[in-house]
Amino acid sequence: MSTVATATDPFRFIGCVELRQSLDQRATDERELLDRLEDVPSGSVFYHTHGYFLRHRPITTAYGNDFAAWVAVHVRDQVLAERLAVINPFEFSSLEALREELLSAVHDHLVHLSVVPRVEYGEVFHFQQSHIVEVPLGSAAATLAEFRQGLAEVDASAIYYHMVEARARLGRRSGDFAEWLRTSLGMTALAERIQRIDAYMTSLERVRARVLALVDTALEEGA
């Protein structure tokens, strides 16, 4: 049965630590946000969108990226904030495609305004980027049951590394969990279900819970 299949290449859980780097770029209004966003390194686009997911555990705001949160809280432009918030970074095949969508949203919004909204009483937007340092967690899994146990116990940063970092920045579009289940255990259906999990506007723990629920179902079906 698939639930007792043993992988010759065990899954090794990896956590991560984010090292932030401040850039010499900032915005005091939405026009400057547009101009700076066009020029900053792609790593900064990643930090302020996908990286938002790592820093907010659990997410306590209605805005799923730093740009939307800043526009809402500090510029107080709810219309643009909502337009930026609905942009799901996980739907884009590249960071440049994501950047273009963000630029388009801000540009289209500004075209219809006579006055550019700016910070009056809040904070300016400081662009940053980050470097992810991998942290091997020492745990490995050769069976689905062992994978389930490891997944339940590892640090939440491992969920981020294998489900977000791997897909968005390392080019492993299926995510590490799905890829291992597909190639090492031959569990194609389970891999596809995990690959379809939408991580946007949720928390790492909720993503963990969704993966665990799918694995539990597979274990029950194979028992």
C-alpha positions in Angstrom: 0.0 0.0 0.0 1.1 3.5 -0.6 1.0 4.3 3.1 3.8 1.8 3.9 6.0 2.7 0.9 9.5 3.6 1.9 11.4 6.3 0.1 15.0 5.6 -0.8 15.6 9.4 -0.5 14.1 10.5 2.9 12.5 13.9 3.2 14.7 16.2 5.3 12.9 19.2 6.9 14.7 22.5 6.7 13.7 25.6 8.6 14.9 29.1 7.9 16.0 32.4 9.4 15.4 35.7 7.6 18.2 38.2 7.5 16.8 41.6 6.6 18.7 44.3 4.6 17.4 47.9 4.4 17.7 49.5 1.0 18.3 53.2 0.4 14.8 53.6 -1.1 11.7 55.0 0.5 8.3 56.4 -0.4 6.3 59.2 1.2 3.4 59.1 -1.3 1.9 56.7 -3.8 3.8 58.3 -6.7 7.1 57.6 -5.0 5.9 54.1 -4.2 5.3 53.5 -7.9 8.7 54.9 -8.9 10.7 53.0 -6.3 8.8 49.8 -6.9 9.9 49.9 -10.5 13.6 50.1 -9.6 14.2 48.1 -6.5 15.7 44.6 -6.7 13.4 41.7 -7.3 14.4 40.5 -3.8 12.6 43.5 -2.4 9.4 42.6 -4.2 9.7 39.1 -2.7 10.3 40.5 0.8 7.3 42.8 0.8 4.9 40.1 -0.7 5.9 36.5 0.0 8.1 37.5 2.9 5.0 39.1 4.6 3.8 35.5 5.1 6.8 34.6 7.2 6.7 37.7 9.4 3.0 37.6 10.3 2.2 34.5 12.3 -0.7 34.5 12.5 -1.7 37.2 10.1 -3.7 39.8 12.1 -4.4 42.2 9.3 -6.7 42.1 6.3 -3.8 43.0 4.0 -1.6 40.3 2.6 1.5 42.3 1.7 3.5 45.3 3.0 2.4 47.6 0.2 -1.3 47.2 0.8 -0.8 47.5 4.6 1.2 50.7 4.3 -1.3 52.3 1.9 -4.1 51.4 4.2 -2.6 52.3 7.6 -0.2 55.2 6.8 -1.5 56.7 3.6 -5.2 55.9 4.5 -6.2 55.1 0.9 -8.5 52.2 1.3 -9.3 52.0 -2.4 -5.7 51.3 -3.5 -5.1 49.2 -0.4 -7.9 46.8 -1.4 -6.6 46.7 -5.0 -3.1 45.7 -3.8 -4.5 43.3 -1.2 -6.3 41.1 -3.8 -3.0 40.5 -5.7 -2.1 37.0 -4.8 1.8 36.7 -5.1 1.5 32.9 -5.3 -0.3 33.1 -8.6 2.6 34.5 -10.6 5.3 32.5 -12.3 8.0 35.1 -11.6 8.8 38.0 -9.4 8.9 40.3 -12.4 5.4 39.3 -13.4 4.3 40.1 -9.9 6.1 43.4 -9.9 4.3 44.4 -13.2 0.9 43.6 -11.6 1.7 45.7 -8.6 2.9 48.6 -10.8 -0.2 48.4 -12.9 -2.5 48.5 -9.9 -0.8 51.7 -8.5 -0.5 53.4 -11.9 -4.1 52.8 -12.8 -5.2 54.1 -9.5 -3.1 57.3 -9.7 -4.4 58.1 -13.3 -7.8 58.8 -11.9 -6.6 61.0 -9.0 -6.0 64.8 -9.1 -4.0 64.7 -5.8 -1.5 62.0 -5.0 -2.2 60.5 -1.5 0.8 60.8 0.8 1.8 60.1 4.4 0.5 62.8 6.7 0.6 61.3 10.2 2.0 57.8 9.6 5.4 56.3 8.6 7.2 56.5 5.3 7.6 53.2 3.4 11.1 51.8 3.7 12.1 49.2 1.1 13.9 46.2 2.3 15.0 42.8 1.0 16.0 39.7 2.8 18.4 36.7 2.6 17.1 33.3 3.8 19.5 31.2 5.8 18.6 27.5 5.7 18.5 25.7 9.1 18.6 21.8 8.8 16.2 20.6 11.5 17.7 17.1 11.8 14.5 15.3 11.2 14.0 13.0 8.2 11.0 10.9 6.9 11.1 7.8 4.8 7.4 6.9 5.0 4.1 8.9 4.9 3.6 8.3 8.6 7.1 9.6 9.4 6.4 12.6 7.2 3.2 13.3 9.1 5.0 13.1 12.4 7.8 15.4 11.3 5.4 17.9 9.7 3.4 18.1 13.0 6.5 18.9 15.0 8.9 21.1 13.0 9.3 24.8 13.4 6.8 26.8 11.4 9.6 28.3 9.4 10.0 24.9 7.7 6.4 25.3 6.4 7.5 28.6 4.9 10.7 27.3 3.4 9.2 24.2 1.8 5.9 25.7 0.7 6.8 29.4 -0.2 10.5 29.9 -0.5 10.9 26.7 -2.6 8.1 27.7 -5.0 8.6 31.4 -5.3 12.3 32.0 -5.1 14.1 28.6 -5.6 12.2 27.6 -8.7 10.6 24.4 -7.3 7.1 25.2 -8.5 5.3 22.3 -7.0 6.7 22.9 -3.5 9.0 20.5 -1.7 6.2 18.5 0.1 4.3 17.7 -3.1 7.4 17.0 -5.1 8.7 14.5 -2.6 5.4 12.7 -2.2 5.1 12.4 -6.0 8.6 11.3 -6.8 9.7 9.4 -3.7 6.4 7.8 -2.6 4.5 7.8 -5.8 1.5 9.5 -4.2 0.4 11.7 -7.1 -3.1 12.4 -6.0 -2.0 13.6 -2.5 0.8 15.6 -4.1 -1.6 17.4 -6.3 -3.9 18.3 -3.4 -1.1 19.7 -1.4 0.2 21.6 -4.4 -3.2 23.3 -4.8 -3.2 24.7 -1.2 -3.5 28.5 -1.5 -1.2 30.0 1.1 -2.3 33.6 0.6 -4.0 35.6 3.3 -3.6 32.8 5.9 -1.0 31.7 8.4 1.8 29.1 8.4 0.0 27.1 11.1 -3.1 27.0 9.0 -1.2 25.8 6.0 0.4 23.1 8.2 -3.0 22.1 9.4 -4.3 21.8 5.8 -1.4 19.6 4.8 -1.7 17.4 7.9 -5.4 17.0 7.2 -4.7 15.8 3.6 -2.0 13.4 4.9 -4.3 12.0 7.6 -7.0 11.3 5.0 -4.4 9.5 2.8 -3.2 7.5 5.8 -6.8 6.5 6.7 -7.6 5.5 3.1 -4.5 3.3 3.0 -5.0 1.7 6.5 
